[in-house]
Amino acid sequence: MAPDLEKRLRHLSILLTLVAGFCDTVTFVAADSLFSAHVTGNFIVFAYDVLHHVDSHAWTKLVSFPVFVAAVAAGRWVGGRAQNRYAVLLWEGGLLLAAGLLALAGPGALRQVAAMLVVFAMGLQNAFGRLYAKETYGPTTVMTGNVTQATLDALGLMAHPSPEPAAALRKQGLVIGAFLTGCLLGAVAARWGGLAVVGLPGLLLPLRVLGYHRQARQQAATNLTVTITA
């Protein structure tokens, strides 16, 4: 693999897992125990709320699921229309920034809308991971698959020591560690600034991804020119 490509994969994998861990924890801490990245976990929280008669906007747990599905569909549409895979991540960043600004506006309905915007943003990131699986080391929003793969890689390394499983294990460890770091940062940030702190990754993500977006556009233009010339 070319050094530049490997560097991009590493940086993007770390960035996206940090963002997902951060946002998932922030919404859980500051938006009534709502999972924004691991949305199926909201079914469990909803069942708990109903069982214990918790009056904490339990309906948002169910609403998050169709919002997430709509986001995945939108991610597929954006990826197809833009013909540039990083456009999906730029939209994600914009939605996180909008969610942060809405949360600053005050409590009540705007806060619930802000939480759903974060869910939508995480749906876009999930869509990106599925549509462009080779852009990262693995899933960036839910770590169950990465932990499973890391375990298999570790067992393979113990059975047959070789560079390939060792390199794969390092990649999985990097992704899992970045997600955990994002969760810890999200917990601290949510305690300090509430739901509005999701605007921070909303600023960071476009700044980091914009360069990749421009490179992809230039590469697409170059490929088109070569095709027309040929």
N, CA, C and O of each residue as an XYZ file, in Angstrom:
920
protein
N       0.843     -1.193      0.000
C       0.000      0.000      0.000
C       0.879      1.244      0.000
O       1.873      1.306      0.724
N       0.511      2.244     -0.819
C       1.278      3.482     -0.905
C       1.268      4.197      0.443
O       0.260      4.175      1.149
N       2.407      4.842      0.812
C       2.488      5.533      2.105
C       1.392      6.577      2.299
O       0.823      6.680      3.385
N       1.090      7.356      1.251
C       0.058      8.392      1.369
C      -1.312      7.788      1.647
O      -2.078      8.316      2.452
N      -1.618      6.673      0.975
C      -2.898      6.012      1.173
C      -2.998      5.446      2.588
O      -4.030      5.578      3.245
N      -1.931      4.822      3.044
C      -1.921      4.258      4.397
C      -2.083      5.357      5.444
O      -2.787      5.179      6.438
N      -1.433      6.482      5.218
C      -1.548      7.616      6.146
C      -2.979      8.129      6.192
O      -3.496      8.426      7.269
N      -3.630      8.236      5.022
C      -5.005      8.709      4.962
C      -5.943      7.740      5.663
O      -6.825      8.165      6.409
N      -5.768      6.458      5.436
C      -6.599      5.458      6.093
C      -6.464      5.546      7.612
O      -7.454      5.482      8.340
N      -5.227      5.692      8.074
C      -4.989      5.763      9.518
C      -5.628      7.011     10.114
O      -6.323      6.933     11.127
N      -5.393      8.160      9.486
C      -5.925      9.418     10.011
C      -7.444      9.440      9.998
O      -8.070      9.875     10.965
N      -8.045      8.967      8.891
C      -9.498      8.992      8.786
C     -10.133      8.004      9.759
O     -11.184      8.287     10.335
N      -9.501      6.851      9.945
C     -10.015      5.864     10.894
C     -10.030      6.431     12.309
O     -11.014      6.286     13.034
N      -8.938      7.075     12.695
C      -8.863      7.673     14.033
C      -9.879      8.791     14.185
O     -10.586      8.861     15.190
N      -9.955      9.662     13.193
C     -10.855     10.812     13.263
C     -12.313     10.378     13.403
O     -13.027     10.864     14.280
N     -12.754      9.463     12.541
C     -14.161      9.075     12.551
C     -14.542      8.302     13.815
O     -15.644      8.480     14.333
N     -13.662      7.462     14.309
C     -13.980      6.734     15.540
C     -13.990      7.670     16.747
O     -14.797      7.498     17.660
N     -13.102      8.651     16.752
C     -13.131      9.663     17.818
C     -14.460     10.416     17.806
O     -15.088     10.604     18.847
N     -14.876     10.842     16.618
C     -16.123     11.597     16.484
C     -17.318     10.752     16.935
O     -18.183     11.237     17.665
N     -17.366      9.498     16.503
C     -18.494      8.637     16.858
C     -18.535      8.363     18.358
O     -19.599      8.443     18.973
N     -17.400      8.043     18.946
C     -17.363      7.802     20.392
C     -17.762      9.044     21.168
O     -18.483      8.962     22.162
N     -17.288     10.197     20.707
C     -17.595     11.469     21.344
C     -19.102     11.750     21.274
O     -19.730     12.031     22.294
N     -19.671     11.675     20.080
C     -21.089     12.015     19.893
C     -22.007     11.025     20.601
O     -22.998     11.423     21.212
N     -21.683      9.747     20.523
C     -22.526      8.733     21.166
C     -22.591      8.970     22.677
O     -23.649      8.834     23.291
N     -21.456      9.323     23.262
C     -21.415      9.558     24.706
C     -22.091     10.868     25.081
O     -22.802     10.937     26.084
N     -21.873     11.905     24.283
C     -22.495     13.203     24.575
C     -24.015     13.085     24.578
O     -24.669     13.583     25.495
N     -24.585     12.433     23.565
C     -26.040     12.323     23.533
C     -26.559     11.431     24.655
O     -27.654     11.660     25.169
N     -25.796     10.433     25.035
C     -26.228      9.575     26.142
C     -26.226     10.343     27.459
O     -27.137     10.198     28.274
N     -25.196     11.159     27.660
C     -25.072     11.919     28.908
C     -26.008     13.124     28.939
O     -26.623     13.411     29.966
N     -26.117     13.832     27.804
C     -26.805     15.128     27.802
C     -28.145     15.132     27.082
O     -28.805     16.170     27.034
N     -28.569     14.001     26.519
C     -29.844     13.964     25.793
C     -30.675     12.756     26.209
O     -31.125     11.977     25.368
N     -30.869     12.614     27.502
C     -31.769     11.583     28.040
C     -31.384     10.169     27.638
O     -32.232      9.385     27.212
N     -30.103      9.847     27.774
C     -29.601      8.479     27.525
C     -29.867      8.006     26.110
O     -30.212      6.846     25.882
N     -29.701      8.925     25.151
C     -29.915      8.594     23.745
C     -28.602      8.177     23.091
O     -27.613      8.906     23.156
N     -28.596      7.006     22.462
C     -27.446      6.594     21.659
C     -27.613      7.176     20.257
O     -28.620      6.925     19.596
N     -26.639      7.944     19.809
C     -26.736      8.535     18.473
C     -26.034      7.710     17.409
O     -26.421      7.760     16.242
N     -25.014      6.954     17.780
C     -24.287      6.114     16.820
C     -24.775      4.667     16.880
O     -25.022      4.050     15.844
N     -24.910      4.136     18.066
C     -25.361      2.755     18.256
C     -26.864      2.772     18.517
O     -27.312      2.493     19.629
N     -27.646      3.105     17.471
C     -29.071      3.403     17.670
C     -29.882      2.199     18.156
O     -30.893      2.382     18.834
N     -29.467      0.981     17.828
C     -30.250     -0.169     18.286
C     -30.213     -0.284     19.808
O     -31.094     -0.901     20.408
N     -29.201      0.304     20.429
C     -29.165      0.339     21.886
C     -30.310      1.135     22.471
O     -30.660      0.959     23.638
N     -30.904      2.021     21.662
C     -32.030      2.814     22.152
C     -33.263      1.968     22.426
O     -34.103      2.348     23.243
N     -33.386      0.820     21.753
C     -34.508     -0.075     22.036
C     -34.439     -0.560     23.488
O     -35.457     -0.658     24.174
N     -33.236     -0.857     23.933
C     -33.053     -1.330     25.308
C     -33.382     -0.221     26.294
O     -34.070     -0.454     27.288
N     -32.894      0.978     26.025
C     -33.156      2.109     26.910
C     -34.647      2.429     26.940
O     -35.203      2.731     27.996
N     -35.291      2.361     25.774
C     -36.730      2.619     25.709
C     -37.499      1.598     26.549
O     -38.403      1.964     27.300
N     -37.139      0.324     26.423
C     -37.810     -0.718     27.205
C     -37.610     -0.484     28.699
O     -38.530     -0.675     29.496
N     -36.418     -0.073     29.066
C     -36.140      0.224     30.484
C     -36.997      1.389     30.966
O     -37.584      1.327     32.046
N     -37.069      2.462     30.157
C     -37.856      3.637     30.534
C     -39.331      3.284     30.716
O     -39.977      3.735     31.661
N     -39.857      2.466     29.791
C     -41.258      2.073     29.880
C     -41.506      1.230     31.127
O     -42.494      1.432     31.833
N     -40.615      0.295     31.391
C     -40.774     -0.600     32.540
C     -40.750      0.165     33.856
O     -41.503     -0.135     34.783
N     -39.864      1.165     33.918
C     -39.699      1.912     35.172
C     -40.470      3.228     35.173
O     -40.304      4.050     36.075
N     -41.317      3.425     34.157
C     -42.151      4.622     34.081
C     -41.315      5.899     34.158
O     -41.668      6.853     34.852
N     -40.223      5.893     33.445
C     -39.347      7.053     33.444
C     -39.908      8.101     32.487
O     -40.112      7.813     31.307
N     -40.156      9.296     32.975
C     -40.690     10.372     32.138
C     -39.526     11.217     31.622
O     -39.251     12.294     32.150
N     -38.850     10.724     30.596
C     -37.646     11.412     30.112
C     -37.588     11.415     28.585
O     -36.565     11.075     27.990
N     -38.716     11.811     27.954
C     -38.776     11.841     26.499
C     -38.420     10.480     25.892
O     -37.612     10.385     24.968
N     -39.044      9.431     26.438
C     -38.741      8.077     25.966
C     -39.046      7.916     24.479
O     -38.439      7.079     23.811
N     -39.973      8.703     23.960
C     -40.351      8.585     22.556
C     -39.177      8.848     21.618
O     -39.134      8.321     20.506
N     -38.222      9.672     22.071
C     -37.080      9.973     21.201
C     -36.252      8.726     20.905
O     -35.577      8.660     19.878
N     -36.299      7.741     21.793
C     -35.547      6.507     21.557
C     -36.086      5.784     20.330
O     -35.315      5.228     19.548
N     -37.413      5.789     20.156
C     -38.011      5.136     18.998
C     -37.867      5.983     17.735
O     -37.632      5.455     16.648
N     -38.009      7.293     17.887
C     -37.887      8.181     16.728
C     -36.494      8.107     16.130
O     -36.324      8.278     14.923
N     -35.494      7.853     16.969
C     -34.110      7.817     16.482
C     -33.907      6.765     15.396
O     -33.050      6.927     14.528
N     -34.698      5.680     15.443
C     -34.490      4.604     14.469
C     -34.876      5.027     13.054
O     -34.049      4.894     12.152
N     -36.107      5.536     12.808
C     -36.405      6.002     11.438
C     -35.537      7.169     11.007
O     -35.233      7.305      9.822
N     -35.130      8.017     11.947
C     -34.218      9.118     11.600
C     -32.900      8.557     11.090
O     -32.352      9.040     10.099
N     -32.398      7.538     11.770
C     -31.137      6.896     11.376
C     -31.268      6.242     10.000
O     -30.376      6.365      9.162
N     -32.384      5.546      9.772
C     -32.611      4.895      8.481
C     -32.665      5.935      7.368
O     -32.095      5.736      6.296
N     -33.358      7.050      7.630
C     -33.436      8.122      6.636
C     -32.053      8.691      6.349
O     -31.749      9.050      5.211
N     -31.218      8.772      7.375
C     -29.868      9.298      7.193
C     -29.024      8.382      6.312
O     -28.274      8.854      5.458
N     -29.148      7.079      6.519
C     -28.404      6.129      5.689
C     -28.836      6.261      4.227
O     -28.002      6.240      3.322
N     -30.146      6.396      4.004
C     -30.647      6.582      2.646
C     -30.127      7.884      2.049
O     -29.768      7.938      0.872
N     -30.090      8.935      2.870
C     -29.571     10.223      2.403
C     -28.081     10.131      2.092
O     -27.606     10.737      1.132
N     -27.351      9.379      2.896
C     -25.924      9.199      2.644
C     -25.669      8.515      1.319
O     -24.752      8.882      0.584
N     -26.482      7.518      1.017
C     -26.359      6.836     -0.280
C     -26.663      7.801     -1.424
O     -25.985      7.791     -2.451
N     -27.689      8.635     -1.238
C     -28.071      9.594     -2.274
C     -26.988     10.642     -2.483
O     -26.642     10.961     -3.621
N     -26.447     11.181     -1.385
C     -25.387     12.195     -1.484
C     -24.155     11.609     -2.149
O     -23.557     12.239     -3.021
N     -23.771     10.395     -1.739
C     -22.603      9.755     -2.337
C     -22.756      9.527     -3.823
O     -21.799      9.673     -4.582
N     -23.965      9.166     -4.243
C     -24.210      8.929     -5.662
C     -24.271     10.208     -6.471
O     -23.771     10.262     -7.594
N     -24.883     11.240     -5.903
C     -25.046     12.502     -6.628
C     -23.740     13.279     -6.706
O     -23.408     13.841     -7.750
N     -22.999     13.310     -5.598
C     -21.783     14.116     -5.546
C     -20.635     13.450     -6.291
O     -19.717     14.132     -6.747
N     -20.674     12.128     -6.421
C     -19.589     11.371     -7.037
C     -18.257     11.659     -6.350
O     -17.193     11.593     -6.966
N     -18.341     11.977     -5.076
C     -17.161     12.237     -4.245
C     -17.496     11.732     -2.852
O     -18.332     12.309     -2.156
N     -16.851     10.670     -2.457
C     -17.212      9.991     -1.218
C     -17.124     10.883      0.018
O     -17.855     10.661      0.984
N     -16.250     11.880      0.008
C     -16.065     12.705      1.198
C     -17.155     13.746      1.370
O     -17.226     14.389      2.417
N     -18.003     13.930      0.371
C     -19.134     14.854      0.510
C     -20.048     14.413      1.649
O     -20.625     15.252      2.340
N     -20.184     13.107      1.846
C     -21.022     12.588      2.930
C     -20.507     13.070      4.279
O     -21.294     13.437      5.152
N     -19.184     13.069      4.451
C     -18.599     13.486      5.727
C     -18.685     14.994      5.922
O     -18.774     15.467      7.055
N     -18.660     15.746      4.841
C     -18.845     17.196      4.951
C     -20.265     17.513      5.416
O     -20.462     18.408      6.239
N     -21.241     16.796      4.902
C     -22.607     16.958      5.366
C     -22.730     16.571      6.841
O     -23.438     17.225      7.606
N     -22.047     15.522      7.221
C     -22.070     15.104      8.626
C     -21.549     16.221      9.530
O     -22.159     16.543     10.550
N     -20.422     16.803      9.146
C     -19.861     17.882      9.939
C     -20.808     19.066     10.050
O     -20.957     19.653     11.122
N     -21.448     19.416      8.939
C     -22.390     20.525      8.946
C     -23.576     20.273      9.876
O     -24.032     21.187     10.564
N     -24.070     19.049      9.896
C     -25.200     18.714     10.758
C     -24.798     18.735     12.233
O     -25.581     19.167     13.079
N     -23.600     18.277     12.547
C     -23.138     18.322     13.934
C     -22.979     19.761     14.412
O     -23.311     20.087     15.552
N     -22.473     20.609     13.537
C     -22.343     22.022     13.889
C     -23.725     22.648     14.106
O     -23.921     23.407     15.056
N     -24.675     22.332     13.232
C     -26.033     22.841     13.390
C     -26.664     22.339     14.685
O     -27.373     23.082     15.365
N     -26.407     21.078     15.024
C     -26.948     20.520     16.262
C     -26.387     21.251     17.477
O     -27.113     21.537     18.428
N     -25.098     21.549     17.439
C     -24.491     22.283     18.546
C     -25.094     23.666     18.715
O     -25.335     24.107     19.839
N     -25.339     24.352     17.608
C     -25.917     25.696     17.665
C     -27.361     25.652     18.166
O     -27.777     26.521     18.932
N     -28.128     24.640     17.737
C     -29.502     24.501     18.212
C     -29.540     24.221     19.709
O     -30.380     24.762     20.429
N     -28.635     23.382     20.167
C     -28.594     23.064     21.591
C     -28.253     24.292     22.427
O     -28.705     24.421     23.565
N     -27.456     25.190     21.860
C     -27.134     26.438     22.556
C     -28.341     27.358     22.663
O     -28.437     28.172     23.581
N     -29.260     27.220     21.711
C     -30.417     28.114     21.664
C     -31.336     27.940     22.872
O     -32.066     28.863     23.234
N     -31.304     26.790     23.483
C     -32.117     26.605     24.666
C     -32.664     25.202     24.794
O     -32.502     24.392     23.881
N     -33.317     24.893     25.921
C     -33.883     23.560     26.155
C     -35.194     23.376     25.401
O     -35.588     24.221     24.596
N     -35.858     22.264     25.672
C     -37.155     22.024     25.068
C     -37.063     21.382     23.705
O     -36.200     20.538     23.462
N     -37.965     21.787     22.800
C     -38.088     21.158     21.495
C     -36.810     21.286     20.670
O     -36.434     20.352     19.962
N     -36.139     22.438     20.757
C     -34.914     22.632     19.975
C     -33.839     21.639     20.400
O     -33.059     21.164     19.575
N     -33.806     21.336     21.666
C     -32.823     20.367     22.163
C     -33.101     18.973     21.609
O     -32.172     18.235     21.281
N     -34.385     18.613     21.506
C     -34.729     17.317     20.934
C     -34.395     17.262     19.447
O     -33.926     16.238     18.951
N     -34.633     18.354     18.743
C     -34.272     18.421     17.324
C     -32.759     18.297     17.165
O     -32.274     17.607     16.268
N     -32.024     18.968     18.038
C     -30.558     18.893     17.988
C     -30.087     17.453     18.172
O     -29.175     17.002     17.478
N     -30.705     16.737     19.103
C     -30.325     15.342     19.333
C     -30.588     14.491     18.098
O     -29.783     13.623     17.761
N     -31.714     14.735     17.415
C     -32.021     13.978     16.204
C     -31.066     14.328     15.060
O     -30.772     13.482     14.215
N     -30.585     15.564     15.034
C     -29.587     15.936     14.032
C     -28.284     15.160     14.247
O     -27.615     14.775     13.288
N     -27.939     14.940     15.500
C     -26.737     14.143     15.788
C     -26.946     12.699     15.330
O     -26.045     12.089     14.755
N     -28.130     12.160     15.586
C     -28.449     10.806     15.106
C     -28.333     10.748     13.587
O     -27.774      9.800     13.036
N     -28.865     11.770     12.915
C     -28.797     11.807     11.450
C     -27.342     11.857     10.989
O     -26.969     11.177     10.034
N     -26.527     12.652     11.658
C     -25.111     12.755     11.298
C     -24.402     11.418     11.459
O     -23.583     11.038     10.621
N     -24.718     10.705     12.536
C     -24.107      9.394     12.745
C     -24.604      8.382     11.717
O     -23.876      7.466     11.335
N     -25.852      8.555     11.270
C     -26.360      7.701     10.190
C     -25.574      7.914      8.910
O     -25.286      6.959      8.188
N     -25.228      9.158      8.625
C     -24.399      9.453      7.454
C     -23.029      8.788      7.575
O     -22.504      8.250      6.600
N     -22.458      8.830      8.770
C     -21.140      8.205      8.961
C     -21.228      6.693      8.796
O     -20.333      6.072      8.224
N     -22.306      6.106      9.298
C     -22.502      4.668      9.100
C     -22.625      4.336      7.620
O     -22.069      3.344      7.148
N     -23.361      5.177      6.887
C     -23.506      4.954      5.445
C     -22.156      5.054      4.747
O     -21.844      4.248      3.871
N     -21.355      6.045      5.135
C     -20.019      6.199      4.553
C     -19.193      4.931      4.767
O     -18.519      4.457      3.852
N     -19.250      4.392      5.973
C     -18.477      3.193      6.276
C     -18.880      1.989      5.463
O     -18.040      1.154      5.128
N     -20.158      1.888      5.141
C     -20.652      0.765      4.343
C     -20.395      0.970      2.858
O     -20.010      0.041      2.148
N     -20.610      2.195      2.398
C     -20.443      2.479      0.972
C     -18.977      2.486      0.554
O     -18.642      2.108     -0.569
N     -18.106      2.918      1.467
C     -16.682      3.058      1.150
C     -15.862      2.349      2.230
O     -15.088      2.973      2.956
N     -16.051      1.049      2.313
C     -15.456      0.264      3.393
C     -13.931      0.315      3.394
O     -13.309      0.159      4.445
N     -13.319      0.532      2.219
C     -11.855      0.543      2.136
C     -11.244      1.865      2.575
O     -10.022      2.011      2.561
N     -12.069      2.830      2.963
C     -11.563      4.132      3.387
C     -11.116      4.145      4.843
O     -10.446      5.084      5.274
N     -11.477      3.117      5.609
C     -11.096      3.043      7.021
C     -10.639      1.624      7.349
O     -10.775      0.706      6.540
N     -10.099      1.470      8.543
C      -9.638      0.157      8.982
C     -10.793     -0.774      9.330
O     -10.608     -1.988      9.413
N     -11.961     -0.224      9.530
C     -13.118     -1.030      9.908
C     -14.262     -0.118     10.294
O     -14.167      1.096     10.114
N     -15.355     -0.677     10.828
C     -16.471      0.148     11.270
C     -16.014      1.213     12.265
O     -15.176      0.949     13.127
N     -16.566      2.407     12.139
C     -16.114      3.517     12.988
C     -17.152      3.956     14.009
O     -16.876      4.842     14.818
N     -18.337      3.363     13.991
C     -19.387      3.816     14.894
C     -19.765      2.802     15.957
O     -20.146      3.188     17.062
N     -19.671      1.534     15.657
C     -19.978      0.467     16.607
C     -18.785     -0.471     16.658
O     -18.323     -0.958     15.627
N     -18.290     -0.721     17.861
C     -17.017     -1.427     17.997
C     -17.133     -2.934     18.151
O     -16.116     -3.619     18.260
N     -18.350     -3.467     18.161
C     -18.503     -4.912     18.355
C     -17.752     -5.704     17.281
O     -17.039     -6.659     17.591
N     -17.915     -5.302     16.022
C     -17.229     -6.000     14.930
C     -15.728     -5.866     15.019
O     -15.003     -6.811     14.706
N     -15.244     -4.703     15.442
C     -13.803     -4.495     15.565
C     -13.202     -5.325     16.694
O     -12.108     -5.874     16.563
N     -13.934     -5.408     17.807
C     -13.445     -6.233     18.923
C     -13.405     -7.699     18.509
O     -12.468     -8.422     18.849
N     -14.434     -8.137     17.767
C     -14.456     -9.517     17.268
C     -13.269     -9.784     16.351
O     -12.594    -10.804     16.486
N     -13.014     -8.867     15.416
C     -11.908     -9.033     14.489
C     -10.569     -8.992     15.206
O      -9.666     -9.762     14.878
N     -10.431     -8.103     16.181
C      -9.183     -8.021     16.942
C      -8.915     -9.315     17.699
O      -7.774     -9.768     17.787
N      -9.974     -9.904     18.244
C      -9.817    -11.176     18.955
C      -9.359    -12.276     18.006
O      -8.457    -13.050     18.327
N      -9.986    -12.338     16.839
C      -9.592    -13.342     15.847
C      -8.158    -13.122     15.378
O      -7.404    -14.079     15.200
N      -7.781    -11.852     15.177
C      -6.412    -11.548     14.761
C      -5.410    -11.949     15.842
O      -4.334    -12.459     15.531
N      -5.755    -11.723     17.097
C      -4.866    -12.080     18.199
C      -4.689    -13.589     18.287
O      -3.580    -14.078     18.503
N      -5.781    -14.324     18.120
C      -5.694    -15.787     18.147
C      -4.880    -16.305     16.967
O      -4.085    -17.233     17.111
N      -5.085    -15.701     15.803
C      -4.302    -16.096     14.632
C      -2.825    -15.804     14.821
O      -1.975    -16.587     14.398
N      -2.518    -14.687     15.453
C      -1.116    -14.333     15.693
C      -0.452    -15.304     16.654
O       0.714    -15.663     16.490
N      -1.212    -15.724     17.663
C      -0.647    -16.683     18.621
C      -0.434    -18.052     17.983
O       0.530    -18.751     18.296
N      -1.344    -18.427     17.085
C      -1.230    -19.735     16.441
C      -0.142    -19.758     15.381
O       0.608    -20.728     15.275
N      -0.056    -18.683     14.593
C       0.922    -18.603     13.510
C       1.505    -17.190     13.452
O       1.024    -16.350     12.692
N       2.529    -16.931     14.247
C       3.122    -15.583     14.268
C       3.614    -15.157     12.881
O       4.411    -15.855     12.254
N       3.134    -14.012     12.416
C       3.549    -13.476     11.124
C       3.201    -11.998     11.085
O       2.381    -11.536     11.878
N       3.816    -11.243     10.170
C       3.573     -9.792     10.124
C       2.130     -9.412      9.796
O       1.638     -8.396     10.288
N       1.437    -10.213      8.967
C       0.103     -9.823      8.517
C      -0.915     -9.730      9.656
O      -1.558     -8.692      9.807
N      -1.083    -10.798     10.471
C      -2.040    -10.662     11.579
C      -1.597     -9.639     12.616
O      -2.436     -9.021     13.271
N      -0.300     -9.456     12.774
C       0.189     -8.453     13.723
C      -0.201     -7.052     13.278
O      -0.615     -6.229     14.094
N      -0.067     -6.780     11.973
C      -0.443     -5.475     11.440
C      -1.950     -5.261     11.553
O      -2.398     -4.165     11.889
N      -2.739     -6.310     11.274
C      -4.198     -6.210     11.377
C      -4.626     -5.940     12.813
O      -5.552     -5.168     13.059
N      -3.945     -6.582     13.756
C      -4.276     -6.384     15.168
C      -3.956     -4.962     15.612
O      -4.702     -4.374     16.394
N      -2.859     -4.410     15.123
C      -2.508     -3.027     15.462
C      -3.573     -2.059     14.941
O      -3.937     -1.103     15.625
N      -4.066     -2.308     13.739
C      -5.094     -1.434     13.164
C      -6.379     -1.486     13.987
O      -6.975     -0.449     14.276
N      -6.801     -2.679     14.360
C      -8.013     -2.806     15.158
C      -7.833     -2.174     16.536
O      -8.747     -1.540     17.062
N      -6.669     -2.350     17.102
C      -6.392     -1.740     18.399
C      -6.430     -0.226     18.326
O      -6.887      0.441     19.255
N      -5.947      0.312     17.214
C      -5.954      1.764     17.011
C      -7.387      2.289     16.957
O      -7.705      3.302     17.580
N      -8.248      1.598     16.212
C      -9.639      2.030     16.072
C     -10.374      1.935     17.414
O     -11.076      2.866     17.808
N     -10.211      0.820     18.103
C     -10.890      0.639     19.390
C     -10.407      1.666     20.407
O     -11.205      2.232     21.154
N      -9.096      1.904     20.433
C      -8.544      2.897     21.350
C      -9.043      4.301     21.051
O      -9.303      5.080     21.969
N      -9.179      4.630     19.761
C      -9.678      5.954     19.380
C     -11.135      6.121     19.797
O     -11.535      7.200     20.234
N     -11.928      5.063     19.666
C     -13.331      5.141     20.066
C     -13.436      5.349     21.576
O     -14.223      6.174     22.042
N     -12.649      4.605     22.329
C     -12.658      4.759     23.784
C     -12.238      6.165     24.189
O     -12.825      6.760     25.093
N     -11.221      6.692     23.518
C     -10.779      8.058     23.793
C     -11.896      9.056     23.509
O     -12.123      9.983     24.287
N     -12.593      8.859     22.384
C     -13.709      9.724     22.055
C     -14.808      9.666     23.102
O     -15.404     10.690     23.438
N     -15.083      8.470     23.622
C     -16.094      8.317     24.671
C     -15.702      9.080     25.935
O     -16.532      9.766     26.531
N     -14.447      8.960     26.339
C     -13.985      9.652     27.538
C     -14.041     11.166     27.353
O     -14.478     11.892     28.246
N     -13.599     11.632     26.201
C     -13.655     13.067     25.916
C     -15.103     13.555     25.874
O     -15.413     14.642     26.361
N     -15.982     12.749     25.291
C     -17.386     13.123     25.209
C     -18.034     13.223     26.577
O     -18.837     14.123     26.821
N     -17.694     12.306     27.471
C     -18.263     12.338     28.822
C     -17.850     13.603     29.559
O     -18.676     14.262     30.190
N     -16.566     13.937     29.475
C     -16.074     15.149     30.140
C     -16.690     16.395     29.517
O     -17.133     17.296     30.228
N     -16.718     16.444     28.179
C     -17.239     17.617     27.478
C     -18.725     17.810     27.751
O     -19.172     18.942     27.937
N     -19.509     16.716     27.780
C     -20.941     16.816     28.016
C     -21.231     17.324     29.419
O     -22.183     18.077     29.626
N     -20.431     16.921     30.362
C     -20.609     17.404     31.735
C     -20.296     18.892     31.823
O     -20.882     19.621     32.624
N     -19.366     19.322     30.987
C     -18.947     20.737     31.002
C     -19.894     21.627     30.195
O     -20.268     22.708     30.649
N     -20.284     21.171     28.989
C     -21.035     22.046     28.099
C     -22.357     21.513     27.607
O     -23.019     22.177     26.809
N     -22.774     20.322     28.057
C     -24.044     19.775     27.619
C     -24.035     19.341     26.158
O     -22.976     19.098     25.580
N     -25.201     19.247     25.579
C     -25.350     18.737     24.213
C     -24.670     19.631     23.181
O     -24.279     19.159     22.113
N     -24.526     20.909     23.492
C     -23.955     21.858     22.528
C     -22.531     21.495     22.105
O     -22.069     21.966     21.065
N     -21.832     20.676     22.878
C     -20.432     20.362     22.552
C     -20.311     19.495     21.302
O     -19.204     19.309     20.799
N     -21.430     18.955     20.782
C     -21.333     18.197     19.525
C     -20.910     19.110     18.375
O     -20.500     18.632     17.317
N     -21.011     20.409     18.583
C     -20.537     21.344     17.565
C     -19.033     21.312     17.389
O     -18.527     21.714     16.342
N     -18.304     20.838     18.400
C     -16.840     20.779     18.302
C     -16.383     19.822     17.204
O     -15.595     20.230     16.350
N     -16.844     18.557     17.185
C     -16.485     17.698     16.041
C     -17.104     18.191     14.743
O     -16.610     17.881     13.658
N     -18.203     18.969     14.852
C     -18.786     19.567     13.658
C     -17.857     20.567     12.998
O     -17.912     20.769     11.785
N     -17.008     21.190     13.792
C     -15.981     22.087     13.251
C     -14.753     21.319     12.781
O     -14.183     21.623     11.733
N     -14.350     20.319     13.566
C     -13.117     19.585     13.287
C     -13.232     18.728     12.037
O     -12.315     18.703     11.216
N     -14.350     18.025     11.883
C     -14.479     17.057     10.792
C     -14.332     17.690      9.411
O     -13.545     17.192      8.606
N     -15.063     18.777      9.100
C     -14.898     19.372      7.761
C     -13.489     19.908      7.523
O     -12.976     19.817      6.407
N     -12.859     20.463      8.556
C     -11.514     21.002      8.394
C     -10.526     19.912      7.991
O      -9.637     20.143      7.172
N     -10.687     18.724      8.570
C      -9.775     17.622      8.279
C     -10.117     16.919      6.962
O      -9.227     16.441      6.258
N     -11.408     16.861      6.639
C     -11.845     16.088      5.477
C     -11.812     16.908      4.194
O     -11.746     16.345      3.101
N     -11.858     18.231      4.316
C     -11.944     19.080      3.133
C     -10.770     18.839      2.182
O     -10.947     18.862      0.964
N      -9.584     18.611      2.723
C      -8.420     18.326      1.887
C      -8.604     17.046      1.091
O      -8.268     16.995     -0.092
N      -9.142     15.998      1.741
C      -9.405     14.739      1.043
C     -10.468     14.943     -0.036
O     -10.388     14.361     -1.118
N     -11.460     15.774      0.270
C     -12.527     16.066     -0.677
C     -11.967     16.719     -1.939
O     -12.341     16.345     -3.051
N     -11.085     17.676     -1.773
C     -10.488     18.366     -2.919
C      -9.605     17.422     -3.734
O      -9.614     17.460     -4.965
N      -8.846     16.579     -3.042
C      -7.991     15.612     -3.738
C      -8.835     14.670     -4.587
O      -8.476     14.359     -5.722
N      -9.963     14.217     -4.032
C     -10.832     13.298     -4.768
C     -11.429     13.985     -6.001
O     -11.550     13.364     -7.057
N     -11.800     15.257     -5.871
C     -12.341     15.999     -7.015
C     -11.284     16.162     -8.107
O     -11.570     16.002     -9.294
N     -10.068     16.482     -7.690
C      -8.992     16.642     -8.666
C      -8.688     15.328     -9.364
O      -8.451     15.297    -10.571
N      -8.697     14.236     -8.592
C      -8.426     12.926     -9.179
C      -9.511     12.539    -10.169
O      -9.226     11.985    -11.231
N     -10.796     12.841     -9.805
C     -11.901     12.537    -10.711
C     -11.796     13.339    -11.992
O     -12.069     12.822    -13.075
N     -11.395     14.619    -11.874
C     -11.229     15.463    -13.068
C     -10.107     14.955    -13.945
O     -10.218     14.962    -15.171
N      -9.012     14.509    -13.317
C      -7.878     13.975    -14.066
C      -8.266     12.697    -14.804
O      -7.919     12.517    -15.972
N      -8.990     11.810    -14.115
C      -9.415     10.549    -14.741
C     -10.348     10.823    -15.920
O     -10.287     10.133    -16.938
N     -11.230     11.852    -15.777
C     -12.143     12.195    -16.859
C     -11.379     12.716    -18.065
O     -11.698     12.377    -19.204
N     -10.360     13.546    -17.810
C      -9.555     14.089    -18.889
C      -8.817     13.000    -19.643
O      -8.759     13.004    -20.873
N      -8.254     12.063    -18.885
C      -7.525     10.947    -19.494
C      -8.467     10.102    -20.336
O      -8.101      9.655    -21.423
N      -9.701      9.878    -19.830
C     -10.668      9.062    -20.569
C     -11.069      9.739    -21.882
O     -11.143      9.097    -22.930
N     -11.326     11.058    -21.801
C     -11.713     11.798    -23.003
C     -10.571     11.814    -24.023
O     -10.803     11.654    -25.222
N      -9.339     12.006    -23.543
C      -8.168     12.028    -24.432
C      -7.957     10.693    -25.127
O      -7.649     10.621    -26.317
N      -8.139      9.620    -24.326
C      -7.960      8.272    -24.878
C      -9.037      7.976    -25.913
O      -9.055      6.889    -26.492
